[in-house]
């Protein structure tokens, strides 16, 4: 009887494993269109790189710009954007910006036309995904047709005015030539500026979301017990995620791969939630920190917060234009579109991706964008409605970033405005470069 019971158990387990394998094979084939066992075509789960030298974050603190990437770190794009990027992977350059060039970039021939892209993460993604479309659009004009267009990225996630102004001023001071500058911003100013105000930082300071972890690194006393516990949980989640990813990538069985991938997705959600939780936890007052963050320069409440944010944003952009105008360099300021202040109609599927009522950025965007529209300086480009009538998905996530389609639409919008600008492309390029040299 015992042997029969064991045999029956073994048969049932074997049948369960076979059925699970067949079911997983079917699901895999439905999702990807080929059999799991065709190894060269198997999708793998990327492991989270654990770089101890980076501490809590993959950024450093620049004395002029605020948070910036460390040089030489791969600048990874979301998977949905990676497929359209050509050429080798881009790492951060000597200043921590994602670029294949070290800065200051110097021209090597008279055909080169240098375009500087400034802004936050939306602009940084645009550097990688949108500039090729933008350059193709410009080449429809005779002035650009035979020129070598060189787009340089001076954008970083979380940057908001006056950081773009400071970055531009610095690079102009060390001799970086520009033939055109594009500044894509607006969202970070209201979304992150509002968060700054909530934490008692002045709205003009760099983003609390990005600077506060660096303060924790410099001044360890700001790491409260709650933050230490959260940091421990993040480390454990990262280890488990990498273990599960390794098993999933090595397994010979579709059923194991399917179960591992589901478990990995669950752990990834917990890991991302913990990262958000870590950022939201208050630090100890950094009274003795080597990094001094200016508190509110005056009390603000209600609409006054966004009035001052918009005024600072507009004034900073005007100063960028003045710096460049003295050098004969055209400047284009773009108020970027976003999903929380829009007349676009979202499908049910698009809502799942693009909208999140719990987003910490939503309140600032909804309340602040009307003030940005009102304060957009003369000549500024309002791109808020370029996605309104587009049926394809244009938002990549529930923050602010765009799909490939969204980046290309933004490129078309900016290029059209550039080419329509009166008198901008009259006269030889050399005359503008000589003007820039004499103005320094």
N, C-alpha and C positions, 0 to 999 in steps of 0.2 A: 504493500500500500504506500509506503514511504517513497519507494522508487517511482511508482506511478504518479504520485503527487509532484515529485521533483521533475519528472519528465513533462507532466502537464504544464508545470510552471515554466519550464524552459521553452516549451513550444509556444506558450502564450507570449513570453517575453520576445521570442524570435519573431513571431507574427506581428507584435506591436512595433518592433524595430523595422521590420520590412515595410509595414504600412506607413510608418512615419517617414521612412526614406522615400517611398513612392510619392507620398503627399508633398514632401519638401521638394522633390524633383519637379513635380508639376507646378508648384508655386514659383520655383526658380525659373522654369521655362516660360511661364506666363509673364514674369517680370522682365526677363532679359532676352528671351527668344532663342536660347540655346541650352544644351544640357550642362549640368553642373560639372560633370567629369571632364569637360573640355577645358583643361587647366589654363591654357593661355588666355581664355576669355573670362576667367572668374574675376569678379570685382573683389577687391580686398579692402579691409578696414584700415585706415591710416592710424598709426599710433601717435599719441601726443608726445612730442619731443620734450624730454626732461633735461633742461640745460641748467645745471646748478649755478653756473656763473651769472645767470640772469636774476637770481633771487626770486622775489615774488612776481616780478613782471619782466617782460622782454624789452623794457625801455630803460633809458637813462634820463638824466636831468641835464639839459643844455643850459648854460648860464644865461643865455639871451632868449631862447625860444620856449623854455619850459620842457615838458616831457617830449622826448624824441627817441627813436629807435637806436639801439646800439648798432654800430657799423658791422656789416657782414652777416646779418641775420636774414634768412629767407623770408621774403614778404609774400605769404601765402594768400591766394585769393580763395573765396568760397568755390566749392566744386562746380556750381552752376556757371561760373565765369571762366574757369580754367580752360575749358575746351576751345575757346575762341582766341586765346592768347597765343601768339606765334613767338618762336625763338626760345632761348634758354630761360630758365627761371630767373626772376629778378630778386636780387638781394639788396639790402640797404647799403648806401654808399658811405663815403667818409664822413658825411654829416648826418647819417641816419635816415635819409629820405630814400624811398624806393626808386632806384634809377640805375641804369647800366653805366652811367657816367659819374666820375668824381666831380665835385664842385670846388671852385668855380670852373665851369665849362668854358673853354676858349674855342672860338671858331678856327677852323683850319683852312677854309676857303671862302670866297666871296658869295658862293651860292647858298651857304648855310643861313637859315632863318630860325632864330632861337625863340621858342614860345615857352613862357613860364606859367605853370599851372599851380594856383594857390587855393587853399581851403582846408577842409577837414577830410574825413574818411570817404565821403562821397566824391570829393575831388581826387583823392588818392586812387580810388577805383577807376575813376574816369581817366586818370593818367595811363592806366594799364589797358582799359577796355575801350574807351571812347576816343582817344586821341588819333588812332589810325583812321577811324571814320571821319573825324574832324579834318585831318590832313587831306584825305581824299576829297572832301567837299571843297576845301580851299583851292585845291589844284584845278578846279573847274574854272578858276579865274586866271587870266593870262599872267598876272603878276606873280602868282605862286606856281604856275605850271611847271617850270623847270628849276625850281628851287629845292634845296635839300632841307626839309622841315625837321627841326630838332625840338621835340617837346620834352621839357624838363619838369620833373615833379618836385614841388616845394610844399606838398600837402602832407598832413599827418592827422590821424584819427583824433578827434577831440579838439582840434585847433579851432579857435574862435577869435574874433577881433578883440584886442589889437595884435594878436599873434601873427596874423598874415602881414600886417603892417611892419612889425618888428623883423620878421624874416626877410621881407623885401628890402627894408632899410639896410640890414646887415649885408646882404649879398650885393647890393649896389655899392656899398662902401668898400668891398673887397674886389670890385672890378668885374662882377658877373655881368656880361652883356645880355640885353634882352631886345628883341624886335617886336614882341607883343607879350602882354601879360593878361591872363584870364584868372579871375577870382570867383570861385563857385562857393557860396556860403549862405548863411541865414539860419539854417536849422540848428546848428550847434549854439549859435548866439542865444536863441530863445530857450531851447530845450536844456542846455547845460548851464546857461546863465541863470535860469530859474532855480536849478538845483544848487548852484553856488549860493544864491540868496538864502535858500532854505537852511544851508549849513552855516550861515553867518559869514561867508566869504563875500568880498566885493564882487560884483558882477563882471568887473574888468579883469579879474584874476583868471589864470588858466583853469580848465575844467577840474572841479573837485573829483569827478569820477576817475580822472587820469593822474592827477597830481597827488591825491591823498595816499595812494599806495607807495609812492616814492618817499613821502614824508615818513611813512611807517618804516621804510627801509633805513633811512638816515637816522631817525630817532626811534630806537626800538621801544622806548617807553610808551609810545603811542599805541603799541599793540596790546589791546585790552585782552583779558582772559577769553572773552567771547570771540575776538578776532583770531586768537591763537587756536581755539577749538575749531573755528571755521577753516583756518588754514590747514589744520591736521586732516579734517574731513576731505578737503580738496585734494590733498596729497594721496590719501587712501583711495579716493575715487579714481584719480589719475592712474595709480598703480593697477587697480582692478580693470579699468578700461583697457590698458595696454596688455594685460594678461589675457583678457577675453579676445581682444583683437588678434593677438598672436595665435591663440588656439583656433579661432575662426579661419584665419588665413592658411593654417597648416593642415586642417582636417581633410580627410578623404571622403567624408560622408556629408551629403546634402542636408540631412536632418540635423546634424551637429552644427553645421554652418548656419542653418535657419534659426535654431534656438540661440546660438551665440550672438547672431546679429540682433535678435529681438532683445536679448539681455543687455547687449552693448548700447542699444538705443535707450533703454530704461536708465542705465547708469549714466549715459551722456546727459540725459535730461536732469538727473540729480546733480551731476557735476556742474552743469551750467547754472542751475538754480543756486548752488552753493557759492559760485563765483559772484553772482548778483548779490547774494546775501552778505558776502564778505565786504563788497563795496559799500553796501548800505549801512553796515554796522558803524556806529560812531567810534571815533578814536578818543584816546585821552587827550586833553588839551595840550598841544605841542608847544608849551610856553618856552621850553629850553631847546627847541629844535633849531638846527642850523638853517632850515628853510623857513623863512618868514613869509606867511601869507597875509596880505592886507585884509583886515576885516572890513565890513561895510563902511564906506566913507561917509555915508549918511543914512538915516533910517528911511526905508521904503516899504510901501505896502500896496497891495492891489495893483492897479494899472500903472502906478509910478515905477514899479520894477521893470515893466516892459517898455515904458516910455524911455527910460534911461538906457536900457539895453539897445533899443533901436537907434537912439541918438549916438551912442558910442560906436555902433556898427556903421552907421552912415558916415560919421566923422572920420573913422579910420579908413574907410574906402575912399573918401574924398582926398585924404592925405596920400594914399597910395597913388591916386591919379595925378596929384600935383607933383610927386616925386618923379613919376614917369614922364609927365608932360614936358618937364624941363629938359628931358633927354630925347624928346621926340618919339617916345614909345607909346603906341596905342594901348589903352587899358579898357578891359571889358569886365564889368561887374555883373554877376548872374545871381539873382535870388532863386535858390534851388527849389524845385517842387517837393512836396512831402504828402504823405497819406493822411495826416491828421488835420490838415487845413486844405480842403480841396472840394471841388464840385464833381469829381470823378465818381462814377457809379461802379461799385465793386461787385463782382460775382461772389457767390457763396464760397467757391474755392479760393478766390483771391483774398477774401476776408480772412480766411484761416491763416494765410501767410503774412498778410500785410498789416492787419489790425490787431491790436492788443490793448484792451481797456486798462490793463494793469501796467502798461509801459510807463516807466518813470519820465519818459521824454514827451509823452502825449500832452500833459497839461500845459507845459511851456510852449509847445508848438501851436496848440489850439488858441491859447490866449495871446501869444506873442506875435504871430504872423501878421495880423491886421496892422500892428504898429510898424512892422518891417515894410509892408507894402506902402504905407503912408510916407515913410521916411526914405524910401529908395531914392537915391540922388538922381538928378536929371542925367539922362543917358544910360542909367542902369537898366539891365535886362530882366524883366519879370517873367520867369519861366514857370510860374505856378500852374498854368493850365495846359502845358504842352502834352500831358498824358490824358487829358479829359476824355477824348473820343477814340482812344486806342483800345481795341478789344483784347489784345494780348497782355499777359502779365507784365507789369513794369516794375513792381516792387519785389525785392529779393527777400526781405525780412520785415519784421514789425518795428524796426528802428527807422530807417530812412534810405537804405541803399537800393540801387536799381539793378534790374536784370540787364542782360545784353541788349534787349530791345530798348529799355529805358535809357541806357548809356548812349545808344546810337541816336535816339530821338533828341537827347540833350546835345549831342555833337552837331546834329543838323540844325538845331535851333541857334546855337552859338555861331556856327559858320555862316548861317544866313544873315545874322546880325552883323558879323564882321564884314562880310562882303558888301552889305548895304550901307555901311558907315561912310558918310560923305568925305571924300578927299583923303581917306586914310591910306590909300595905296597909290597915290599920285607921287611922282618923282622917284628918283633912284634910291635903292636901299642904302647905298654908301653915304648919301647925304644925311640920313637919319643916324647912321652909326657915327659919322663925324660930329654931328650935333651932340650925341651922347658923350663922346670923348671930351668935347670942349666944356660940357656942363659939369664935369667931375672936378 
